[in-house]
Amino acid sequence: MKIQLNGRAHDGATTVADAVAAVTEARRGIAAAVNGEVVPKSEWDRPLADGDAVEILTATQGG
Amino acid sequence: MEPQTLGRIGTEPGPGPHGDGIAPRTGTLDRADAATGTGPLSRTDPATGSSRAGTAPGTGSLGRTDSATGSSRAGTAPESHAPGRTDALTIAGRTFGSRLILGTGGAANHAQLAEAITASGTELVTVALRRVDAQQGPASEGGQRKYPTGSILDVIEQCGVGILPNTAGCFTAEQAVRTARLAREAFGTDWIKLEVIGDEDTLLPDPVELLDAAETLVGEGFTVLPYTNDDPILARHLETAGCAAVMPLAAPIGTGLGVRNPHNLALICEQAGVPVICDAGIGTASDAALAMELGCSAVLLATAVTRAADPVLMAAAMRDAVTAGRAARLAGRIPKRHLAKASSAFEGMADL
């Protein structure tokens, strides 16, 4: 399945949890969005669909 | 809650000494502050003084060069406080001893940031939300960050301060609302510094999108702290929308130009029923003090500290400036006069 993961083409993630694992080992302070909508951690086993745009975000320095 | 001198002060913007372009004078500060720095200020600001005294971050920079007296002063400071004159800041039912909120953007590295946070005495710091892998590349400002959450969140935890996520970089209400929802999920807080900018050159808030986003987020149960223009009418709309505070700019983000429109800032403070937090554009300590003297409840700044030649010393300076400005505000400044008024009586003058 091909998705966009943090703006790059990605192959191999079938759930949100897979996508998270593909970009970070961290779980604390992480949020995931699929097609712009937040996916709560409790729903990270949710299957992804072909072409989904997935964003995995965390805190960074900022004013 | 506010002194009755509010209106008078509001119509008389202070002299606003500006230190633009003047290089930090570390040595002078160290020497001068050792004697008088914390005493008078902590007396007029018992809440901040006593809550910080235990950890003694206030003299952080001074402490580096003067650690012996720094700690002894921290121990004795609370005793000099006038009892009952607590002056805590309350936003949406949450109380803060410090009236300084520190942005973390621009810090050279996390060790220095932690030191600056501690020196500033702040209890709340802002963070941005970005892609996790964006932080694993070369760190442009010197930080070596292998894992994203081994970074700023650890610093915040280590310092024992609260986290205020922002929506920096958002240009539309929709973007900002989505970012706020993600921040709530990531950090478990419904507090959000709402930032919706109009363009990349000025980074000025887009009032239309800002109000739209504020209304939506308040409706979703967020505690919304909007970064706004120094526009009293927009501030009123944001308050009416249910924002927990309004955060007018002193000047555009990162400019360090100081309070560009003291009159408007004072107007906003006079009319607001929620805390007014001066956010952005502060360049140096006198700017922060002026914002407080004009009636702001708190100051939020980042660049002025993180990009100062000595961020930790500037953090301590900002802490003292905010405390001093608040104290001066509460004390009620004298009215300005056109002509001189002798402070020494003419009565009893010798016939010479």
Interface residues (C-beta under 8 A of the other chain):
Chain A: N6 G7 V23 T24 E25 A26 R28 G29 I30 A31 A32 A33 G36 E37 V38 P40 K41 E55 I56 L57 T58 A59 T60 Q61 G62 G63
Chain B: G103 T104 G105 G106 A107 L113 T126 V127 A128 L129 R130 R131 V132 D133 A134 Q135 Y147 P148 T149 G150 S151 I152 L153 I163 P165 N166 A168 R178 R181 L182 A183 R184 E185 A186 F187 I253 G254 A280 L300 L301 A302 T303
